[in-house]
Amino acid sequence: MEARIDAKGRIVIPKSVREKLQIREGMLILIEEKKDKILLSPKREKKRNVEDFFGLKVKRTGRPEWATPKEIKSIWE
């Protein structure tokens, strides 16, 4: 597969490659130099969770118990 470099040094990654690697507009691409080669790879963002923000260990304790419509209504009375 080939891609031509434009006057500003940009290349177009073919759509088939972008779809296969799930590369989307605005994503960061890591650029590595390997001797006489250039390696491009998508930078994957780490998914964040509650522990990342608050340092808490979240542990499930079983199935959630949902409030009944009557209980919900009692809150608003």
PQR file with spaces between the fields and no chain letter, atoms N, CA, C, O and H, PARSE charges and radii, in Angstrom:
ATOM       1  N    MET     1       0.853   -1.168    0.000 -0.4000 1.5000
ATOM       2  CA   MET     1       0.000    0.000    0.000 -0.0000 2.0000
ATOM       3  C    MET     1       0.900    1.232    0.000  0.5500 1.7000
ATOM       4  O    MET     1       1.934    1.259    0.668 -0.5500 1.4000
ATOM       5  N    GLU     2       0.501    2.234   -0.744 -0.4000 1.5000
ATOM       6  CA   GLU     2       1.287    3.462   -0.843 -0.0000 2.0000
ATOM       7  C    GLU     2       0.427    4.678   -0.525  0.5500 1.7000
ATOM       8  O    GLU     2      -0.792    4.656   -0.694 -0.5500 1.4000
ATOM       9  H    GLU     2      -0.339    2.213   -1.286  0.4000 1.0000
ATOM      10  N    ALA     3       1.079    5.731   -0.064 -0.4000 1.5000
ATOM      11  CA   ALA     3       0.414    7.013    0.152 -0.0000 2.0000
ATOM      12  C    ALA     3       1.417    8.102   -0.210  0.5500 1.7000
ATOM      13  O    ALA     3       2.603    7.986    0.101 -0.5500 1.4000
ATOM      14  H    ALA     3       2.070    5.749    0.073  0.4000 1.0000
ATOM      15  N    ARG     4       0.954    9.138   -0.852 -0.4000 1.5000
ATOM      16  CA   ARG     4       1.832   10.238   -1.270 -0.0000 2.0000
ATOM      17  C    ARG     4       1.828   11.318   -0.181  0.5500 1.7000
ATOM      18  O    ARG     4       0.797   11.598    0.431 -0.5500 1.4000
ATOM      19  H    ARG     4      -0.009    9.232   -1.105  0.4000 1.0000
ATOM      20  N    ILE     5       2.988   11.909    0.041 -0.4000 1.5000
ATOM      21  CA   ILE     5       3.138   12.989    1.019 -0.0000 2.0000
ATOM      22  C    ILE     5       2.877   14.309    0.297  0.5500 1.7000
ATOM      23  O    ILE     5       3.413   14.541   -0.786 -0.5500 1.4000
ATOM      24  H    ILE     5       3.825   11.681   -0.456  0.4000 1.0000
ATOM      25  N    ASP     6       2.050   15.179    0.898 -0.4000 1.5000
ATOM      26  CA   ASP     6       1.779   16.467    0.257 -0.0000 2.0000
ATOM      27  C    ASP     6       2.841   17.494    0.654  0.5500 1.7000
ATOM      28  O    ASP     6       3.786   17.174    1.375 -0.5500 1.4000
ATOM      29  H    ASP     6       1.614   14.991    1.778  0.4000 1.0000
ATOM      30  N    ALA     7       2.677   18.721    0.181 -0.4000 1.5000
ATOM      31  CA   ALA     7       3.670   19.778    0.405 -0.0000 2.0000
ATOM      32  C    ALA     7       3.864   20.110    1.883  0.5500 1.7000
ATOM      33  O    ALA     7       4.918   20.618    2.266 -0.5500 1.4000
ATOM      34  H    ALA     7       1.909   18.980   -0.405  0.4000 1.0000
ATOM      35  N    LYS     8       2.860   19.829    2.718 -0.4000 1.5000
ATOM      36  CA   LYS     8       2.964   20.106    4.151 -0.0000 2.0000
ATOM      37  C    LYS     8       3.432   18.892    4.946  0.5500 1.7000
ATOM      38  O    LYS     8       3.470   18.943    6.175 -0.5500 1.4000
ATOM      39  H    LYS     8       2.004   19.416    2.406  0.4000 1.0000
ATOM      40  N    GLY     9       3.789   17.802    4.268 -0.4000 1.5000
ATOM      41  CA   GLY     9       4.274   16.607    4.963 -0.0000 2.0000
ATOM      42  C    GLY     9       3.180   15.682    5.437  0.5500 1.7000
ATOM      43  O    GLY     9       3.447   14.768    6.217 -0.5500 1.4000
ATOM      44  H    GLY     9       3.758   17.761    3.269  0.4000 1.0000
ATOM      45  N    ARG    10       1.951   15.892    4.988 -0.4000 1.5000
ATOM      46  CA   ARG    10       0.820   15.072    5.417 -0.0000 2.0000
ATOM      47  C    ARG    10       0.638   13.872    4.495  0.5500 1.7000
ATOM      48  O    ARG    10       0.959   13.917    3.307 -0.5500 1.4000
ATOM      49  H    ARG    10       1.735   16.635    4.354  0.4000 1.0000
ATOM      50  N    ILE    11       0.114   12.801    5.081 -0.4000 1.5000
ATOM      51  CA   ILE    11      -0.261   11.638    4.287 -0.0000 2.0000
ATOM      52  C    ILE    11      -1.708   11.285    4.625  0.5500 1.7000
ATOM      53  O    ILE    11      -2.218   11.661    5.680 -0.5500 1.4000
ATOM      54  H    ILE    11      -0.146   12.765    6.046  0.4000 1.0000
ATOM      55  N    VAL    12      -2.358   10.564    3.725 -0.4000 1.5000
ATOM      56  CA   VAL    12      -3.719   10.108    3.969 -0.0000 2.0000
ATOM      57  C    VAL    12      -3.650    8.609    4.252  0.5500 1.7000
ATOM      58  O    VAL    12      -3.131    7.838    3.445 -0.5500 1.4000
ATOM      59  H    VAL    12      -1.943   10.259    2.868  0.4000 1.0000
ATOM      60  N    ILE    13      -4.175    8.211    5.400 -0.4000 1.5000
ATOM      61  CA   ILE    13      -4.254    6.784    5.730 -0.0000 2.0000
ATOM      62  C    ILE    13      -5.517    6.259    5.049  0.5500 1.7000
ATOM      63  O    ILE    13      -6.607    6.781    5.285 -0.5500 1.4000
ATOM      64  H    ILE    13      -4.596    8.838    6.055  0.4000 1.0000
ATOM      65  N    PRO    14      -5.384    5.238    4.213 -0.5600 1.5000
ATOM      66  CA   PRO    14      -6.550    4.730    3.485  0.2800 2.0000
ATOM      67  C    PRO    14      -7.706    4.354    4.415  0.5500 1.7000
ATOM      68  O    PRO    14      -7.500    3.893    5.538 -0.5500 1.4000
ATOM      69  N    LYS    15      -8.929    4.564    3.914 -0.4000 1.5000
ATOM      70  CA   LYS    15     -10.129    4.304    4.703 -0.0000 2.0000
ATOM      71  C    LYS    15     -10.177    2.880    5.229  0.5500 1.7000
ATOM      72  O    LYS    15     -10.570    2.660    6.375 -0.5500 1.4000
ATOM      73  H    LYS    15      -9.096    4.938    3.002  0.4000 1.0000
ATOM      74  N    SER    16      -9.782    1.902    4.407 -0.4000 1.5000
ATOM      75  CA   SER    16      -9.826    0.500    4.839 -0.0000 2.0000
ATOM      76  C    SER    16      -8.932    0.264    6.059  0.5500 1.7000
ATOM      77  O    SER    16      -9.283   -0.517    6.943 -0.5500 1.4000
ATOM      78  H    SER    16      -9.463    2.081    3.476  0.4000 1.0000
ATOM      79  N    VAL    17      -7.784    0.933    6.106 -0.4000 1.5000
ATOM      80  CA   VAL    17      -6.859    0.796    7.243 -0.0000 2.0000
ATOM      81  C    VAL    17      -7.442    1.500    8.464  0.5500 1.7000
ATOM      82  O    VAL    17      -7.396    0.963    9.571 -0.5500 1.4000
ATOM      83  H    VAL    17      -7.499    1.567    5.388  0.4000 1.0000
ATOM      84  N    ARG    18      -7.997    2.716    8.264 -0.4000 1.5000
ATOM      85  CA   ARG    18      -8.604    3.457    9.384 -0.0000 2.0000
ATOM      86  C    ARG    18      -9.741    2.660   10.007  0.5500 1.7000
ATOM      87  O    ARG    18      -9.863    2.602   11.230 -0.5500 1.4000
ATOM      88  H    ARG    18      -8.035    3.152    7.365  0.4000 1.0000
ATOM      89  N    GLU    19     -10.568    2.048    9.175 -0.4000 1.5000
ATOM      90  CA   GLU    19     -11.685    1.257    9.703 -0.0000 2.0000
ATOM      91  C    GLU    19     -11.179    0.026   10.456  0.5500 1.7000
ATOM      92  O    GLU    19     -11.667   -0.288   11.542 -0.5500 1.4000
ATOM      93  H    GLU    19     -10.468    2.095    8.181  0.4000 1.0000
ATOM      94  N    LYS    20     -10.212   -0.658    9.882 -0.4000 1.5000
ATOM      95  CA   LYS    20      -9.674   -1.873   10.518 -0.0000 2.0000
ATOM      96  C    LYS    20      -9.062   -1.563   11.888  0.5500 1.7000
ATOM      97  O    LYS    20      -9.241   -2.323   12.839 -0.5500 1.4000
ATOM      98  H    LYS    20      -9.816   -0.403    9.000  0.4000 1.0000
ATOM      99  N    LEU    21      -8.338   -0.441   11.980 -0.4000 1.5000
ATOM     100  CA   LEU    21      -7.660   -0.078   13.232 -0.0000 2.0000
ATOM     101  C    LEU    21      -8.492    0.856   14.101  0.5500 1.7000
ATOM     102  O    LEU    21      -8.019    1.319   15.139 -0.5500 1.4000
ATOM     103  H    LEU    21      -8.192    0.177   11.207  0.4000 1.0000
ATOM     104  N    GLN    22      -9.722    1.139   13.692 -0.4000 1.5000
ATOM     105  CA   GLN    22     -10.642    2.015   14.422 -0.0000 2.0000
ATOM     106  C    GLN    22     -10.024    3.385   14.704  0.5500 1.7000
ATOM     107  O    GLN    22     -10.098    3.904   15.818 -0.5500 1.4000
ATOM     108  H    GLN    22     -10.106    0.763   12.848  0.4000 1.0000
ATOM     109  N    ILE    23      -9.414    3.951   13.665 -0.4000 1.5000
ATOM     110  CA   ILE    23      -8.818    5.283   13.766 -0.0000 2.0000
ATOM     111  C    ILE    23      -9.894    6.288   13.389  0.5500 1.7000
ATOM     112  O    ILE    23     -10.483    6.197   12.312 -0.5500 1.4000
ATOM     113  H    ILE    23      -9.354    3.529   12.761  0.4000 1.0000
ATOM     114  N    ARG    24     -10.152    7.244   14.268 -0.4000 1.5000
ATOM     115  CA   ARG    24     -11.196    8.229   14.063 -0.0000 2.0000
ATOM     116  C    ARG    24     -10.591    9.640   13.993  0.5500 1.7000
ATOM     117  O    ARG    24      -9.461    9.867   14.425 -0.5500 1.4000
ATOM     118  H    ARG    24      -9.673    7.318   15.142  0.4000 1.0000
ATOM     119  N    GLU    25     -11.349   10.554   13.452 -0.4000 1.5000
ATOM     120  CA   GLU    25     -10.911   11.938   13.366 -0.0000 2.0000
ATOM     121  C    GLU    25     -10.602   12.470   14.769  0.5500 1.7000
ATOM     122  O    GLU    25     -11.377   12.267   15.703 -0.5500 1.4000
ATOM     123  H    GLU    25     -12.267   10.369   13.101  0.4000 1.0000
ATOM     124  N    GLY    26      -9.475   13.145   14.902 -0.4000 1.5000
ATOM     125  CA   GLY    26      -9.094   13.740   16.178 -0.0000 2.0000
ATOM     126  C    GLY    26      -8.240   12.842   17.062  0.5500 1.7000
ATOM     127  O    GLY    26      -7.688   13.309   18.059 -0.5500 1.4000
ATOM     128  H    GLY    26      -8.846   13.311   14.143  0.4000 1.0000
ATOM     129  N    MET    27      -8.118   11.550   16.714 -0.4000 1.5000
ATOM     130  CA   MET    27      -7.299   10.648   17.529 -0.0000 2.0000
ATOM     131  C    MET    27      -5.826   11.008   17.390  0.5500 1.7000
ATOM     132  O    MET    27      -5.400   11.552   16.372 -0.5500 1.4000
ATOM     133  H    MET    27      -8.566   11.170   15.904  0.4000 1.0000
ATOM     134  N    LEU    28      -5.063   10.699   18.418 -0.4000 1.5000
ATOM     135  CA   LEU    28      -3.626   10.899   18.355 -0.0000 2.0000
ATOM     136  C    LEU    28      -2.975    9.664   17.735  0.5500 1.7000
ATOM     137  O    LEU    28      -3.408    8.535   17.965 -0.5500 1.4000
ATOM     138  H    LEU    28      -5.409   10.257   19.246  0.4000 1.0000
ATOM     139  N    ILE    29      -1.929    9.900   16.945 -0.4000 1.5000
ATOM     140  CA   ILE    29      -1.164    8.831   16.324 -0.0000 2.0000
ATOM     141  C    ILE    29       0.253    8.910   16.879  0.5500 1.7000
ATOM     142  O    ILE    29       0.870    9.975   16.855 -0.5500 1.4000
ATOM     143  H    ILE    29      -1.577   10.817   16.758  0.4000 1.0000
ATOM     144  N    LEU    30       0.765    7.803   17.371 -0.4000 1.5000
ATOM     145  CA   LEU    30       2.140    7.746   17.861 -0.0000 2.0000
ATOM     146  C    LEU    30       3.068    7.551   16.671  0.5500 1.7000
ATOM     147  O    LEU    30       2.790    6.739   15.789 -0.5500 1.4000
ATOM     148  H    LEU    30       0.263    6.938   17.390  0.4000 1.0000
ATOM     149  N    ILE    31       4.162    8.289   16.645 -0.4000 1.5000
ATOM     150  CA   ILE    31       5.132    8.205   15.559 -0.0000 2.0000
ATOM     151  C    ILE    31       6.464    7.765   16.152  0.5500 1.7000
ATOM     152  O    ILE    31       7.011    8.434   17.029 -0.5500 1.4000
ATOM     153  H    ILE    31       4.388    8.949   17.361  0.4000 1.0000
ATOM     154  N    GLU    32       6.982    6.641   15.674 -0.4000 1.5000
ATOM     155  CA   GLU    32       8.266    6.121   16.151 -0.0000 2.0000
ATOM     156  C    GLU    32       9.226    5.997   14.982  0.5500 1.7000
ATOM     157  O    GLU    32       8.839    5.580   13.890 -0.5500 1.4000
ATOM     158  H    GLU    32       6.538    6.097   14.962  0.4000 1.0000
ATOM     159  N    GLU    33      10.469    6.356   15.215 -0.4000 1.5000
ATOM     160  CA   GLU    33      11.520    6.154   14.216 -0.0000 2.0000
ATOM     161  C    GLU    33      12.237    4.854   14.536  0.5500 1.7000
ATOM     162  O    GLU    33      12.705    4.662   15.658 -0.5500 1.4000
ATOM     163  H    GLU    33      10.783    6.695   16.102  0.4000 1.0000
ATOM     164  N    LYS    34      12.325    3.967   13.570 -0.4000 1.5000
ATOM     165  CA   LYS    34      13.021    2.689   13.730 -0.0000 2.0000
ATOM     166  C    LYS    34      14.062    2.596   12.624  0.5500 1.7000
ATOM     167  O    LYS    34      13.736    2.227   11.496 -0.5500 1.4000
ATOM     168  H    LYS    34      11.944    4.122   12.658  0.4000 1.0000
ATOM     169  N    LYS    35      15.305    2.927   12.936 -0.4000 1.5000
ATOM     170  CA   LYS    35      16.390    2.973   11.950 -0.0000 2.0000
ATOM     171  C    LYS    35      15.968    3.810   10.756  0.5500 1.7000
ATOM     172  O    LYS    35      15.885    5.033   10.876 -0.5500 1.4000
ATOM     173  H    LYS    35      15.569    3.227   13.852  0.4000 1.0000
ATOM     174  N    ASP    36      15.701    3.208    9.619 -0.4000 1.5000
ATOM     175  CA   ASP    36      15.321    3.963    8.423 -0.0000 2.0000
ATOM     176  C    ASP    36      13.832    3.838    8.116  0.5500 1.7000
ATOM     177  O    ASP    36      13.419    3.982    6.966 -0.5500 1.4000
ATOM     178  H    ASP    36      15.769    2.215    9.521  0.4000 1.0000
ATOM     179  N    LYS    37      13.018    3.568    9.153 -0.4000 1.5000
ATOM     180  CA   LYS    37      11.582    3.396    8.974 -0.0000 2.0000
ATOM     181  C    LYS    37      10.812    4.306    9.921  0.5500 1.7000
ATOM     182  O    LYS    37      11.341    4.773   10.930 -0.5500 1.4000
ATOM     183  H    LYS    37      13.353    3.451   10.088  0.4000 1.0000
ATOM     184  N    ILE    38       9.553    4.545    9.576 -0.4000 1.5000
ATOM     185  CA   ILE    38       8.649    5.299   10.435 -0.0000 2.0000
ATOM     186  C    ILE    38       7.497    4.372   10.788  0.5500 1.7000
ATOM     187  O    ILE    38       6.888    3.771    9.902 -0.5500 1.4000
ATOM     188  H    ILE    38       9.123    4.165    8.756  0.4000 1.0000
ATOM     189  N    LEU    39       7.194    4.252   12.075 -0.4000 1.5000
ATOM     190  CA   LEU    39       6.101    3.400   12.545 -0.0000 2.0000
ATOM     191  C    LEU    39       4.995    4.295   13.090  0.5500 1.7000
ATOM     192  O    LEU    39       5.210    5.077   14.016 -0.5500 1.4000
ATOM     193  H    LEU    39       7.689    4.739   12.794  0.4000 1.0000
ATOM     194  N    LEU    40       3.816    4.169   12.505 -0.4000 1.5000
ATOM     195  CA   LEU    40       2.652    4.929   12.955 -0.0000 2.0000
ATOM     196  C    LEU    40       1.705    3.978   13.655  0.5500 1.7000
ATOM     197  O    LEU    40       1.437    2.892   13.142 -0.5500 1.4000
ATOM     198  H    LEU    40       3.642    3.534   11.753  0.4000 1.0000
ATOM     199  N    SER    41       1.191    4.359   14.819 -0.4000 1.5000
ATOM     200  CA   SER    41       0.211    3.512   15.504 -0.0000 2.0000
ATOM     201  C    SER    41      -0.762    4.397   16.280  0.5500 1.7000
ATOM     202  O    SER    41      -0.371    5.427   16.829 -0.5500 1.4000
ATOM     203  H    SER    41       1.410    5.241   15.236  0.4000 1.0000
ATOM     204  N    PRO    42      -2.042    3.987   16.325 -0.5600 1.5000
ATOM     205  CA   PRO    42      -3.032    4.794   17.051  0.2800 2.0000
ATOM     206  C    PRO    42      -2.765    4.753   18.550  0.5500 1.7000
ATOM     207  O    PRO    42      -2.440    3.704   19.106 -0.5500 1.4000
ATOM     208  N    LYS    43      -2.907    5.906   19.195 -0.4000 1.5000
ATOM     209  CA   LYS    43      -2.749    5.959   20.644 -0.0000 2.0000
ATOM     210  C    LYS    43      -4.096    5.654   21.266  0.5500 1.7000
ATOM     211  O    LYS    43      -5.066    6.371   21.023 -0.5500 1.4000
ATOM     212  H    LYS    43      -3.171    6.758   18.743  0.4000 1.0000
ATOM     213  N    ARG    44      -4.169    4.623   22.049 -0.4000 1.5000
ATOM     214  CA   ARG    44      -5.412    4.221   22.700 -0.0000 2.0000
ATOM     215  C    ARG    44      -5.504    4.897   24.051  0.5500 1.7000
ATOM     216  O    ARG    44      -4.597    4.800   24.877 -0.5500 1.4000
ATOM     217  H    ARG    44      -3.381    4.040   22.246  0.4000 1.0000
ATOM     218  N    GLU    45      -6.604    5.578   24.260 -0.4000 1.5000
ATOM     219  CA   GLU    45      -6.837    6.243   25.542 -0.0000 2.0000
ATOM     220  C    GLU    45      -7.205    5.209   26.586  0.5500 1.7000
ATOM     221  O    GLU    45      -7.989    4.297   26.321 -0.5500 1.4000
ATOM     222  H    GLU    45      -7.341    5.657   23.589  0.4000 1.0000
ATOM     223  N    LYS    46      -6.641    5.351   27.770 -0.4000 1.5000
ATOM     224  CA   LYS    46      -6.986    4.454   28.873 -0.0000 2.0000
ATOM     225  C    LYS    46      -8.393    4.794   29.346  0.5500 1.7000
ATOM     226  O    LYS    46      -8.722    5.958   29.573 -0.5500 1.4000
ATOM     227  H    LYS    46      -6.005    6.091   27.985  0.4000 1.0000
ATOM     228  N    LYS    47      -9.209    3.772   29.487 -0.4000 1.5000
ATOM     229  CA   LYS    47     -10.556    4.010   30.001 -0.0000 2.0000
ATOM     230  C    LYS    47     -10.458    4.358   31.476  0.5500 1.7000
ATOM     231  O    LYS    47      -9.734    3.711   32.234 -0.5500 1.4000
ATOM     232  H    LYS    47      -8.942    2.826   29.302  0.4000 1.0000
ATOM     233  N    ARG    48     -11.182    5.368   31.866 -0.4000 1.5000
ATOM     234  CA   ARG    48     -11.147    5.815   33.263 -0.0000 2.0000
ATOM     235  C    ARG    48     -12.315    5.232   34.026  0.5500 1.7000
ATOM     236  O    ARG    48     -13.378    4.970   33.463 -0.5500 1.4000
ATOM     237  H    ARG    48     -11.770    5.893   31.250  0.4000 1.0000
ATOM     238  N    ASN    49     -12.105    5.036   35.304 -0.4000 1.5000
ATOM     239  CA   ASN    49     -13.173    4.536   36.156 -0.0000 2.0000
ATOM     240  C    ASN    49     -13.142    5.289   37.487  0.5500 1.7000
ATOM     241  O    ASN    49     -12.347    6.213   37.659 -0.5500 1.4000
ATOM     242  H    ASN    49     -11.241    5.250   35.761  0.4000 1.0000
ATOM     243  N    VAL    50     -13.980    4.909   38.399 -0.4000 1.5000
ATOM     244  CA   VAL    50     -14.104    5.589   39.688 -0.0000 2.0000
ATOM     245  C    VAL    50     -12.773    5.582   40.444  0.5500 1.7000
ATOM     246  O    VAL    50     -12.414    6.569   41.086 -0.5500 1.4000
ATOM     247  H    VAL    50     -14.625    4.158   38.260  0.4000 1.0000
ATOM     248  N    GLU    51     -12.054    4.479   40.367 -0.4000 1.5000
ATOM     249  CA   GLU    51     -10.775    4.382   41.097 -0.0000 2.0000
ATOM     250  C    GLU    51      -9.792    5.465   40.649  0.5500 1.7000
ATOM     251  O    GLU    51      -9.049    6.010   41.466 -0.5500 1.4000
ATOM     252  H    GLU    51     -12.346    3.677   39.846  0.4000 1.0000
ATOM     253  N    ASP    52      -9.790    5.779   39.339 -0.4000 1.5000
ATOM     254  CA   ASP    52      -8.868    6.792   38.832 -0.0000 2.0000
ATOM     255  C    ASP    52      -9.137    8.158   39.437  0.5500 1.7000
ATOM     256  O    ASP    52      -8.202    8.918   39.685 -0.5500 1.4000
ATOM     257  H    ASP    52     -10.393    5.337   38.676  0.4000 1.0000
ATOM     258  N    PHE    53     -10.399    8.480   39.678 -0.4000 1.5000
ATOM     259  CA   PHE    53     -10.743    9.807   40.188 -0.0000 2.0000
ATOM     260  C    PHE    53     -10.667    9.914   41.705  0.5500 1.7000
ATOM     261  O    PHE    53     -10.189   10.919   42.231 -0.5500 1.4000
ATOM     262  H    PHE    53     -11.159    7.862   39.476  0.4000 1.0000
ATOM     263  N    PHE    54     -11.126    8.901   42.406 -0.4000 1.5000
ATOM     264  CA   PHE    54     -11.251    9.000   43.857 -0.0000 2.0000
ATOM     265  C    PHE    54     -10.363    8.037   44.637  0.5500 1.7000
ATOM     266  O    PHE    54     -10.297    8.128   45.863 -0.5500 1.4000
ATOM     267  H    PHE    54     -11.514    8.084   41.979  0.4000 1.0000
ATOM     268  N    GLY    55      -9.687    7.128   43.968 -0.4000 1.5000
ATOM     269  CA   GLY    55      -8.861    6.154   44.654 -0.0000 2.0000
ATOM     270  C    GLY    55      -9.675    5.128   45.416  0.5500 1.7000
ATOM     271  O    GLY    55      -9.175    4.518   46.361 -0.5500 1.4000
ATOM     272  H    GLY    55      -9.741    7.054   42.972  0.4000 1.0000
ATOM     273  N    LEU    56     -10.929    4.930   45.017 -0.4000 1.5000
ATOM     274  CA   LEU    56     -11.803    3.982   45.705 -0.0000 2.0000
ATOM     275  C    LEU    56     -11.793    2.638   44.999  0.5500 1.7000
ATOM     276  O    LEU    56     -11.677    2.575   43.775 -0.5500 1.4000
ATOM     277  H    LEU    56     -11.335    5.426   44.249  0.4000 1.0000
ATOM     278  N    LYS    57     -11.912    1.589   45.750 -0.4000 1.5000
ATOM     279  CA   LYS    57     -12.080    0.253   45.189 -0.0000 2.0000
ATOM     280  C    LYS    57     -13.569   -0.052   45.183  0.5500 1.7000
ATOM     281  O    LYS    57     -14.186   -0.178   46.240 -0.5500 1.4000
ATOM     282  H    LYS    57     -12.007    1.640   46.744  0.4000 1.0000
ATOM     283  N    VAL    58     -14.140   -0.170   43.999 -0.4000 1.5000
ATOM     284  CA   VAL    58     -15.566   -0.437   43.882 -0.0000 2.0000
ATOM     285  C    VAL    58     -15.770   -1.943   43.841  0.5500 1.7000
ATOM     286  O    VAL    58     -15.130   -2.654   43.066 -0.5500 1.4000
ATOM     287  H    VAL    58     -13.639   -0.067   43.141  0.4000 1.0000
ATOM     288  N    LYS    59     -16.672   -2.413   44.688 -0.4000 1.5000
ATOM     289  CA   LYS    59     -16.917   -3.843   44.772 -0.0000 2.0000
ATOM     290  C    LYS    59     -18.423   -4.087   44.718  0.5500 1.7000
ATOM     291  O    LYS    59     -19.187   -3.507   45.490 -0.5500 1.4000
ATOM     292  H    LYS    59     -17.192   -1.836   45.317  0.4000 1.0000
ATOM     293  N    ARG    60     -18.828   -4.936   43.816 -0.4000 1.5000
ATOM     294  CA   ARG    60     -20.255   -5.276   43.735 -0.0000 2.0000
ATOM     295  C    ARG    60     -20.617   -6.171   44.901  0.5500 1.7000
ATOM     296  O    ARG    60     -19.840   -7.031   45.317 -0.5500 1.4000
ATOM     297  H    ARG    60     -18.208   -5.407   43.190  0.4000 1.0000
ATOM     298  N    THR    61     -21.813   -5.950   45.417 -0.4000 1.5000
ATOM     299  CA   THR    61     -22.256   -6.743   46.571 -0.0000 2.0000
ATOM     300  C    THR    61     -23.442   -7.628   46.221  0.5500 1.7000
ATOM     301  O    THR    61     -24.051   -8.233   47.103 -0.5500 1.4000
ATOM     302  H    THR    61     -22.444   -5.252   45.079  0.4000 1.0000
ATOM     303  N    GLY    62     -23.767   -7.706   44.953 -0.4000 1.5000
ATOM     304  CA   GLY    62     -24.909   -8.514   44.544 -0.0000 2.0000
ATOM     305  C    GLY    62     -25.778   -7.761   43.574  0.5500 1.7000
ATOM     306  O    GLY    62     -25.365   -6.735   43.033 -0.5500 1.4000
ATOM     307  H    GLY    62     -23.272   -7.215   44.236  0.4000 1.0000
ATOM     308  N    ARG    63     -26.969   -8.251   43.347 -0.4000 1.5000
ATOM     309  CA   ARG    63     -27.899   -7.596   42.436 -0.0000 2.0000
ATOM     310  C    ARG    63     -28.445   -6.318   43.065  0.5500 1.7000
ATOM     311  O    ARG    63     -28.757   -6.293   44.255 -0.5500 1.4000
ATOM     312  H    ARG    63     -27.305   -9.084   43.787  0.4000 1.0000
ATOM     313  N    PRO    64     -28.559   -5.253   42.265 -0.5600 1.5000
ATOM     314  CA   PRO    64     -29.129   -4.018   42.817  0.2800 2.0000
ATOM     315  C    PRO    64     -30.602   -4.199   43.131  0.5500 1.7000
ATOM     316  O    PRO    64     -31.315   -4.906   42.418 -0.5500 1.4000
ATOM     317  N    GLU    65     -31.047   -3.571   44.179 -0.4000 1.5000
ATOM     318  CA   GLU    65     -32.463   -3.607   44.537 -0.0000 2.0000
ATOM     319  C    GLU    65     -33.080   -2.289   44.101  0.5500 1.7000
ATOM     320  O    GLU    65     -32.716   -1.227   44.604 -0.5500 1.4000
ATOM     321  H    GLU    65     -30.468   -2.997   44.758  0.4000 1.0000
ATOM     322  N    TRP    66     -34.014   -2.364   43.164 -0.4000 1.5000
ATOM     323  CA   TRP    66     -34.630   -1.175   42.616 -0.0000 2.0000
ATOM     324  C    TRP    66     -35.783   -0.728   43.500  0.5500 1.7000
ATOM     325  O    TRP    66     -36.488   -1.541   44.099 -0.5500 1.4000
ATOM     326  H    TRP    66     -34.310   -3.227   42.755  0.4000 1.0000
ATOM     327  N    ALA    67     -35.951    0.562   43.564 -0.4000 1.5000
ATOM     328  CA   ALA    67     -37.061    1.135   44.335 -0.0000 2.0000
ATOM     329  C    ALA    67     -38.364    0.864   43.594  0.5500 1.7000
ATOM     330  O    ALA    67     -38.405    0.855   42.364 -0.5500 1.4000
ATOM     331  H    ALA    67     -35.379    1.223   43.078  0.4000 1.0000
ATOM     332  N    THR    68     -39.412    0.646   44.354 -0.4000 1.5000
ATOM     333  CA   THR    68     -40.740    0.436   43.763 -0.0000 2.0000
ATOM     334  C    THR    68     -41.321    1.802   43.395  0.5500 1.7000
ATOM     335  O    THR    68     -40.892    2.824   43.931 -0.5500 1.4000
ATOM     336  H    THR    68     -39.378    0.653   45.353  0.4000 1.0000
ATOM     337  N    PRO    69     -42.293    1.821   42.482 -0.5600 1.5000
ATOM     338  CA   PRO    69     -42.937    3.101   42.152  0.2800 2.0000
ATOM     339  C    PRO    69     -43.498    3.798   43.386  0.5500 1.7000
ATOM     340  O    PRO    69     -43.454    5.024   43.481 -0.5500 1.4000
ATOM     341  N    LYS    70     -44.029    3.014   44.340 -0.4000 1.5000
ATOM     342  CA   LYS    70     -44.580    3.601   45.557 -0.0000 2.0000
ATOM     343  C    LYS    70     -43.486    4.299   46.373  0.5500 1.7000
ATOM     344  O    LYS    70     -43.708    5.386   46.907 -0.5500 1.4000
ATOM     345  H    LYS    70     -44.065    2.018   44.262  0.4000 1.0000
ATOM     346  N    GLU    71     -42.307    3.676   46.468 -0.4000 1.5000
ATOM     347  CA   GLU    71     -41.189    4.264   47.202 -0.0000 2.0000
ATOM     348  C    GLU    71     -40.714    5.545   46.527  0.5500 1.7000
ATOM     349  O    GLU    71     -40.407    6.534   47.193 -0.5500 1.4000
ATOM     350  H    GLU    71     -42.126    2.793   46.034  0.4000 1.0000
ATOM     351  N    ILE    72     -40.660    5.514   45.211 -0.4000 1.5000
ATOM     352  CA   ILE    72     -40.229    6.704   44.475 -0.0000 2.0000
ATOM     353  C    ILE    72     -41.215    7.844   44.691  0.5500 1.7000
ATOM     354  O    ILE    72     -40.820    8.988   44.920 -0.5500 1.4000
ATOM     355  H    ILE    72     -40.910    4.711   44.671  0.4000 1.0000
ATOM     356  N    LYS    73     -42.499    7.519   44.617 -0.4000 1.5000
ATOM     357  CA   LYS    73     -43.541    8.539   44.817 -0.0000 2.0000
ATOM     358  C    LYS    73     -43.466    9.150   46.202  0.5500 1.7000
ATOM     359  O    LYS    73     -43.712   10.344   46.373 -0.5500 1.4000
ATOM     360  H    LYS    73     -42.820    6.590   44.432  0.4000 1.0000
ATOM     361  N    SER    74     -43.121    8.324   47.207 -0.4000 1.5000
ATOM     362  CA   SER    74     -43.062    8.828   48.585 -0.0000 2.0000
ATOM     363  C    SER    74     -41.955    9.880   48.758  0.5500 1.7000
ATOM     364  O    SER    74     -42.039   10.732   49.643 -0.5500 1.4000
ATOM     365  H    SER    74     -42.921    7.355   47.068  0.4000 1.0000
ATOM     366  N    ILE    75     -40.947    9.818   47.934 -0.4000 1.5000
ATOM     367  CA   ILE    75     -39.851   10.802   48.004 -0.0000 2.0000
ATOM     368  C    ILE    75     -40.355   12.189   47.623  0.5500 1.7000
ATOM     369  O    ILE    75     -39.918   13.192   48.188 -0.5500 1.4000
ATOM     370  H    ILE    75     -40.878    9.125   47.216  0.4000 1.0000
ATOM     371  N    TRP    76     -41.278   12.244   46.661 -0.4000 1.5000
ATOM     372  CA   TRP    76     -41.754   13.506   46.121 -0.0000 2.0000
ATOM     373  C    TRP    76     -42.960   14.060   46.862  0.5500 1.7000
ATOM     374  O    TRP    76     -43.449   15.133   46.511 -0.5500 1.4000
ATOM     375  H    TRP    76     -41.633   11.430   46.202  0.4000 1.0000
ATOM     376  N    GLU    77     -43.439   13.378   47.848 -0.4000 1.5000
ATOM     377  CA   GLU    77     -44.601   13.875   48.580 -0.0000 2.0000
ATOM     378  C    GLU    77     -44.205   14.771   49.717  0.5500 1.7000
ATOM     379  O    GLU    77     -45.068   15.274   50.436 -0.5500 1.4000
ATOM     380  H    GLU    77     -43.041   12.506   48.133  0.4000 1.0000
